[in-house]
Amino acid sequence: MTVETKQPTQWGVPFALAAVYVVWGSTYLALRYLVEEFPALLGSSLRLVIAGGALYGWLRLRGHHPRPTKRQWRNGAIVGAVLFTGGMGMVAIAEQRGIGSGLAATAIGTTPVWAVMVAGFWRQRPTPAEWIGLAIGMAGVVLLSREGDFVLDPLGLLLVVIAPLAWAIGSVWGSHADLPEGGMSTAVQMLGGCVALAVVGFARGERFDTMPAASGWWALLYLIVFGSLVGFSAYAFLIRTVRPALATSYAYANPVIAVFLGIWIGDEHLTGPVWVALPLIVLSVALIAIAGTGWRKAPPRS
């Protein structure tokens, strides 16, 4: 009997892109509220253990996903550690140090460039249109990153430079690693990431000393449901389905969302260059999306 492999629906990629563009753009402000009440890494670990555990349990109860193999657990733990400790964890510490949510999002705008470079190890080269989009996006990110607190906190700047490199490495390597199918891959990576975040958090002296305020709990709930379950599931789908430049193009859209939410809700203040940078970022997303209209990744060479 022949078993047909499900292909992404016509609207699967656009909906997944909308999720990572809008939802993840809002998580930078939510993360700012989280780290005001929770330790940066332990709070992030708590977020992932709840989201990953809930997703794993739900998938197993449905009975459509077999238990991951030992190799898949190992790979998921490694990818999750790189993604969440090196990526999300560094952003959490930077925001706890006072880096604005909009500024943190702009620094993560370098992710597509790193992803393209890392993908080169698998002979997956960017198209000319993608190079143009990446260049315009980086120009916008450079302009936007001149805002605010980076010159006052070099360590915060270093952290948000490390974060997109780690995220790109984990994303591209994870797309080639032996991981479970579908949502089970997301669950395994979250559970692996939560362990790494907890270990590093305790090692740097983080503890739950006081009861967080309501704003911290609401931020945690939002990050669990939307940032982790919705956003990361959509991203895991994209990284398996489309070219790296398109999958990581959220990094150019997220600053737009994060900057406006930071101004509107978070009382963050920005000056002139941002209003030149934002149109460049939007243009870069459009170019990368157009270049990725042949959404499927090229099959690996034998």
N, C-alpha and C positions, 0 to 999 in steps of 0.2 A: 504494500500500500504506500502510495506517495503522499508525503506530508508537505503541504504548502507552507512556505515561510511568509508570514505576514509582512507586507510592505507598509511604510508610513502612508497615511492618507494624504490627500491633496492638501488639506489644511493643517496637517500635523506640524510641519516645519514653521509656517507662519504663526500658529498659536504658541508654539514653544518659544519662538523668538520674542513674541509679545510678552510672554511671561518673564523671560530673563531680562528683557529691556526694562519693563516697568516695575515688576516686583523686586528684582534685585537692586534697581535704582533706589527704591524706598528703604531697603534694608540698612543702608549706611546710617540713616537717621535713627532707625530703630536700634541699631547696634550702639549708637552713642548713648541712648537712654539705658540700654542694658548695662554697659560698662560703668555708668554712674552709680549703679546699685549692686552689681555683681562683680566678682573678680573677672578680669578679662578672659583668661583662658579657661578657668573652671566654669564660668557662666556659659561660654561657648561649648564646652564639653557637655554640660547639662542639656543644652539645646539639642545637641546631636544624639545623645543617648536616648532621649525621649522620642525624637523624630525617627531615628534609625530603628529603635526597638519597636515602635508602633508600626512602621512600615514593614519590617521583617515579620512581625507576628501576623499582620493582616494578610500578607502574601502567602504565608504558610497555611493559614486557616482556609484560604481560598483553594489551596491544593494544586494550583497550577504551576508552582515553582518548586523544584526539588531543592533539598538542602545543598548549600554550596560545598564544594569539595575543599579539602585542606589547602590545596594549591590556590583556589579562588579566595579563601579566607586570608591566606598570606598575602596574595596580590592586593586584595581589597584593603588590608591593613596598611600596606606600604603606600598605595595610592592615596588613601584617606589621610594618612599622616602628612604626606607632602601637601595635599590640597588644603587641608583644614588647619594644620599647625603652621605650616610655612606660608599659607595664603591667608585664610580668614583670621587665624590667630594673630598674625603680625598686624593686620588692620585693626583688630580689637585693641591691642596694646597701644598702637599709635593714637587711636581715638581716645583712649583712657588718658593719654598724656596731653590731650588738648587739641590734637589735629582735628579740624572741622570735618564733618561728614562729607560735604561737597568736595573738599580738597582731597580727602582720602580716595573718593571715587575717581577723581581726575588722575591720580597717580596710578590707579589700577588700569587706566586707559592704555598703558603700555603692554597689556597682556597679549593682544593680537600679534604684536611685533615679536615678542618672545615665542609665542606659539608657532609662528611661521618659521622662526629659526630652529626651534626644537624639532618641528615636523620635517625639516630638511634631513634629519638622520634617517627618516623612513622614505627618502626620495619623493617627498610630497612638496613640490615647489609652488610658490605663489604665482598666479597669473599676473600679467602686466597691470590689468585693471585693479587687482588686489593690492599690488605695490603702490599704485597711485592713491588708493583709498587709505592704506596704512600710513603713507607719508602725510596726507592731509590731516588725518586723525591725530597723528603724533604732533603736528604743528599746533593743532588746537589744544592738545593736552599740555604742551609746553607753555603756551600762553596762559592757560587756566591755572597751571601749577604755580604761577608767579604770585597768585593770591595768597594772602594769609600767613600761616604760621610756620611754614617750612624753614625759613631762614632763622627763626627763633629756636627751633628744635631740630638740630641735625640728626639726632637718633630717630625721631619720628619720621623724618624724611627717609632715612636708611631703611626703616621697617617697611614703609610703603613702596620702596623700590624692590626689596626682597620679595614681597608678597606676590606681585604679578609674575615674577620669574618662577617662583615655586608653583603657582597655580598653573602656569603654562606647562611646566615639566610634568606635573601630575596629570593634567588633562590629556596631553598628547600620548604620554606613556600608557595611561589607562585605556586609551582607545585601541591600543595594540595588545594589551595584556589579557591573560585568560581570567575573565571575570564572569559572574553569572549574567543571565539574560535580563533585560528590562529593569523593572523596579528593584529586583533583588540585588543588582549591582549597586544601585544607589544606597540601599540599606546596609550592605556590607561595607561600603566605603565610609558611610556615616559612623557605623559602629567602630570601625578601625580608627577613624579620625578622633572619636571621642576619647578613646583610650590614650592616644598620643597627646591630646590636649591636656588631659588630666595629669599625666605623668610630668609633662613640662610645666604645667601650672603649679603643681605641688613643689617641684624642684626649684621654682623661682620664688617660693614662699607664699603663694596665694592660699587663702583660707576663707571659709564662710564664717565670718565673725559676727555679723549682724543680720537681722531680718531685712531683706530688701523692701523698698517701698513699692506701692502699687504700680507706679510707672515702670519699674523694672520688670515686674511680673507680666504686665501687658506687653512690654517689648519682647520678653522671652516667648510669650504665646504667639505673637505675630511672626517672630523669626522661625519658630518651630513649624507653624502651619504654612506660611507663605514663603519665607526664605529657604527653608529646608525641603519640606515635602513637595510644594508646588515648584519653586524655583530650581532646586537642584535636580529634581526629577526631569524637568524640561531640559536642563542643561546636559544631563547625562544622555538623554535622547538625541540632542543635537550633536554632541561630540562623537556619537556612534554613526551619525547619519550624514552630516554635511562636512564640507571642508573646514579646517581649523580656523581660517580667517573669518568665515561667516559665523561659526559656532562661538567664537570669542569676540565678535563685533559688539556684543552687549556692553563691552568695556568702554565703548565710545558713547553709547546711549545712556548708560547709567549716570555719568556725571551730570547730564542735563536734568534728569529726574532728581538726583541727589542735591544739586545746587538749588533748584527751585524749592524743593521741600525744606532744605536747610534755611533758606530765607523766609519762607512762608510760615513754617511751623517752629523751626529750631532757633529763630532769631540770630542766624548767622549773617554776617555782612561781607559783601564782596565789592570790588571796585572795577574800574574800566575794562581791563583785558578780558574779563569773563564774557562780555557781550560780543567780543570779536571771536573768542574761542568757541563758544557754543554753536554758532552756525557752521563753523569748520567741522566740528565733531559730527553734527547731523549729516553734513555732506559726505563725510567719510563713511558713515554707516550705510548711506544709500549706495555709494560706489561698491562697497564690499558686498552688499546684498545683491546688486546687479551682477557682479562678477560671479556670485555663487548661485546664479539661477539654474545652473546644472548642479542641483543641490547635492546629489550623491557623490560620495568620495570615490576616487578612482580605486579599483580593486588592487589589492597588494600584488606585487610582482612575485612570481613563483621562483 
